[in-house]
Every structure is written in structure tokens, then in C-alpha cells.
Amino acid sequence: ASKTPPIFGIGIMVLLFFTVLRHIRVTKKIESGDVLLPGQWRSQCGIWDMLPELGKFCNTESSSTLEMGRDGTLRYFKNDADGKKHESWIMSGNAAQCSESSDESECVNSDDGDSSSATFVNDGKSWYVDLGGKRTTLGKDVVQDFMSV
């Protein structure tokens, strides 16, 4: 007979339950009208990105991440050839910046503004992000990885 208190087992079950909920939330495809608040993120592999040694559940080598930083900056991370994440696209407030590998037509630069959240919008043809009072077209790779199409 085990002397482990039943509360320990209940605690483990509660932790597991909330871990699964978190995984579902961060891997869910973004729909038109969804908002990312500072500190929130989406990932193709969810919690498995934090545990790459358990990569058999998801291909963490090709997983990408979309993150709304606490600084109000929206970042899109992709893995490079070495499997390490790098910033591929960033948008701070109203200023979108792109890495040299991005399609320049998908990057917009504008003035500073409020950057408290990112709202994603689909007009039926294209996906956009509203951030700091400006609307920016999202790149095809971001749409493919995170948007509900």
C-alpha cells in the first residue's frame, strides 16, 4: 500500500489538465478577430517546442512560433538550417521590419503608435494584423503556419 497522500495525485492530475489546456490554446489556428495580447504566443508544436528531446510528438526542427512580446512587438520565428529559431519577421507598434529573407512587398513601415495587442483579420482574400492603429498584410508563411484557412 502506498503512503503517498491522495492530494499529491490530485495535484498531478490538475497540473496535467492545465498543461493540456495550454498546449491546445497555443497550437490552435488563429481565426479572423482573434487577438494576441502581450506575453501570448502561438506555436505549431506547442509545449513540445519547450521539450525538443520529446520531438517525436511534433517536428520541432521545422516548427515556427508567433509571439506578441511584452514590449508590444509581434515576432515570427522560424528555424534555420541548424534547427535553431531565428526572427524572420517583426512588427513593433506600427513599424514592420523584415529580415533579408522576407519578401519586401509583405513588409510595411509606418510611425509609432499604440501596440498593446495584435488583432488578426481576414477579409476573404488576405490576412492582416492590426497593431498600433495600422493594418499590415501578413506573409504567406505566417498565414500557412498559423491562420485558419
Buried (B, 14 or more C-beta within 10 A) or exposed (E): EEEEEEEEEEEEEEEEEEEEEEBEEBBEEBEBEBEBEBEBBBBBBBBBBEEEEEBEEBEBEEBBBBBBBEEBBBBBBBBEEEEEBEBBBBBBBBBBBBEEEBEEEBBBEBEEBEBEBBBBBBEEEEBBBBBBEBBBBBBEBBBEBBBEE
